[in-house]
Amino acid sequence: MSGSSEVRAGPGPRARMLLHVGLIAALLLVPVLFHEHLFLLRLFVQMFLGATVLMGFLVILGFSKQFSLAQVAIYGIGAYIAANLTATLGVSFVPAMLISGLVAGLVGALIAIPGARFVGPWLALVTFAFAEIVRILMARLKPLTGGAVGFRNIPRPEIFGYRFTGEADYYYLFLAMALLAYFVTLRFRNSPQGRIALAIGDNPDIAASLGVNVFRHRIFAFFIGSMLAGFAGAAFAAYATYISPESFGLAHTIHYLTMLVVGGLESIPGALLAVIFFTFSHNQLMALHPWDLILDGFIILLFMNVMPRGLGGLASDLWHRRSGKRPEIKAEAAS
Amino acid sequence: MSALLEVRDVQVRFGGVRAVDGVSFDVPAGSISGLIGPNGSGKTSTFNLITGFYSASAGNIDFAGKAIAGRAPHEIARLGIVRTFQNVALQPERTVLENVMLGLYCNRPNLWWDLFDGRRSRQDEQRASEIIEFCGLSQHRASLSRNVPVGLRHTAELARALAASPKLLLLDEPWAGLNTAESAALIRTVRRIRDTGVTVLIVEHNMKVIMEICDKITVLDAGRRIADGSPAQVRADPAVIQSYLGTAGH
């Protein structure tokens, strides 16, 4: 998916390809080998779900450094839209998921329009306010959301006549979604759009001085990241068959933020490692215990102090040390 | 030579302070021009004005016959004025190649297709590599820019600016902190850039370099223009001597 090995540090294209094929093959085999371990399959489903939301968050906060606290609220919007489309209007799962993703993306872009005028902590405040409004609306707009008790009886997905029944069905659906989110994010990262997003995150003045319309690209990053969250929300609604506002509170966004910090804020493999670690250590992507938040706080403090560039930064440093890319300090005369 | 850039009576105010106070000068097409003056004389402010980072409280700036004062920085960059920064502004955690590739996107009309187009991406790498080689940085192409020797960082920024295909290149103190060999290499690079048809405007404190490389020099002091002309004219100008030495003429 990436251009060549030389643009960025890391293993070469062939090694990456092998790693991808090997991991995907292993993931495809999990339900075959462990079809009786429902709990394990559930964990994997949660992991794929978390990875999809987190890839979106990575594009917004990790790449373009837009400090959004609205990611889970947007994920929730996707879930409620899909619930209404499938349960109330009888739309089938695939179009409902596409619509939910697109609408969530547009909502994200709409927040980004005033948001792009704010930066750093100010954007955090704006998106925090947005997330709270969404949470309150979820509890109050009873006809659309079921109110505080939640939205029940969301139909299970049916794709091209195949009706979802067991855990393994969901496993493959969520795996496909997570892989899509992963490859979209990877492709974005290695495209001009992604380099521009990273440049805006590093220093918007650099980007502007090179002809980048910073405002427009901030909105675009928000759109992509929110769309992924919307897809995840739609899939979650169809999986849980019941959704309520408590799954979409600010605490969950903080939980994802913790994962980004652990992963190194802008590293795709780092974020994936963090999702794996958090899923299998907590089993808490759907409902968070107060202790989880206290733990999140400690993890953020720990990483910010000990390893501010996270797992991704650690991997990058190790790579540069190993491959000896640190150049000797001497002037190079131009030929 | 006709003027590529015409700056007319521009003014920048910060509260009551006039950082740039009615400055006018021309940058002839195809020239290497210099903008010099003591610290605080308004050189970088003038750069920020030309590139749209500051807005002028008065005055006009014409670039290739178009009025550009008041336009946004990215619009000005797309018209063909690209700058480097006084405090080197590379992306430290990206490779030199990635930094330079960023410049290539400046004039690309539609970036959407590039999301799917891997071949375009390889062409970009190729083009960026050529520019890196042109600037004598091939050895550091795959290094993270935070690992590039300090003396070459401004050159890396210059390479990134070149990738944006500028008509006018603004360099903000590129010779600061360079040793003799690096300095000579950069002089050669800037001349070769000019020879490809790019006009260059330089803010610089290193008088030796400025006198050697520039066709035309504008001198600022306390936000005003005090002299303008060839290096020989400027060097002999009593106002310049007084500004730099403080006591001449008394």
Contacts between the chains, C-beta under 8 A, distances in Angstrom:
chain1	res1	chain2	res2	distance
A	3	B	118	6.4
A	3	B	121	4.1
A	3	B	122	5.7
A	3	B	124	7.9
A	3	B	125	6.0
A	4	B	122	6.8
A	4	B	125	6.1
A	6	B	95	7.7
A	6	B	97	6.3
A	6	B	125	7.1
A	6	B	141	7.1
A	6	B	142	5.1
A	7	B	95	6.5
A	7	B	97	5.4
A	7	B	98	5.5
A	7	B	101	7.1
A	7	B	125	6.2
A	8	B	94	7.6
A	8	B	95	6.0
A	8	B	98	6.4
A	9	B	95	6.8
A	9	B	142	7.3
A	9	B	144	7.1
A	187	B	115	6.1
A	187	B	116	7.6
A	188	B	115	6.8
A	190	B	121	7.0
A	191	B	111	7.8
A	191	B	114	5.2
A	191	B	115	4.9
A	191	B	121	7.0
A	192	B	101	7.8
A	192	B	104	7.9
A	192	B	105	4.7
A	192	B	108	7.0
A	192	B	111	4.9
A	192	B	114	4.8
A	192	B	124	7.6
A	193	B	111	5.7
A	193	B	112	7.8
A	193	B	114	7.0
A	193	B	115	6.1
A	195	B	98	6.3
A	195	B	101	6.3
A	195	B	102	5.6
A	195	B	105	7.4
A	196	B	102	7.0
A	196	B	105	6.3
A	196	B	111	7.6
A	198	B	91	7.0
A	198	B	94	7.1
A	199	B	91	6.1
A	199	B	102	5.4
A	202	B	91	4.4
A	202	B	92	7.7
A	202	B	93	7.5
A	202	B	94	7.6
A	203	B	89	5.8
A	203	B	91	7.2
A	205	B	53	7.0
A	205	B	73	7.6
A	205	B	85	7.5
A	205	B	89	7.0
A	206	B	85	7.7
A	206	B	89	5.0
A	206	B	91	7.0
A	206	B	102	7.7
A	207	B	74	7.9
A	207	B	102	7.5
A	208	B	53	7.8
A	208	B	72	7.4
A	208	B	73	4.0
A	208	B	74	4.9
A	208	B	77	7.2
A	209	B	51	6.4
A	209	B	53	7.9
A	209	B	73	5.9
A	209	B	77	5.8
A	209	B	82	6.7
A	209	B	83	5.5
A	209	B	85	7.5
A	210	B	74	7.9
A	210	B	77	5.8
A	210	B	82	6.7
A	210	B	102	5.9
A	210	B	103	5.3
A	210	B	105	7.3
A	210	B	106	5.1
A	210	B	160	7.1
A	210	B	161	7.6
A	210	B	164	5.2
A	211	B	74	5.1
A	211	B	77	3.9
A	211	B	78	4.5
A	211	B	82	7.9
A	211	B	105	7.3
A	211	B	106	3.4
A	211	B	107	6.6
A	211	B	164	6.2
A	212	B	74	5.5
A	212	B	105	7.2
A	212	B	106	7.7
A	213	B	72	8.0
A	213	B	74	5.1
A	214	B	74	7.0
A	316	B	93	7.8
A	320	B	144	6.7
A	320	B	147	7.4
A	325	B	142	6.3
A	325	B	143	5.5
A	325	B	144	7.5
A	325	B	147	7.0
A	326	B	143	7.5
A	326	B	147	5.3
A	327	B	139	6.6
A	327	B	140	5.8
A	327	B	143	5.5
A	327	B	147	6.3
A	327	B	148	7.1
A	327	B	149	6.9
A	329	B	149	5.3
A	330	B	149	7.1
A	331	B	149	7.0
A	331	B	151	5.7
A	331	B	152	7.3
A	331	B	179	6.1
A	331	B	181	4.6
A	331	B	182	4.6
A	331	B	185	7.2
A	332	B	136	6.0
A	332	B	137	7.3
A	332	B	139	5.5
A	332	B	140	7.6
A	332	B	152	6.7
A	332	B	185	7.5
A	333	B	136	7.2
A	333	B	181	5.7
A	333	B	184	7.6
A	333	B	185	5.1
A	334	B	135	7.1
A	334	B	136	3.1
A	334	B	185	4.0
A	334	B	186	7.8
A	334	B	188	5.5
A	334	B	189	5.5
A	335	B	136	6.3
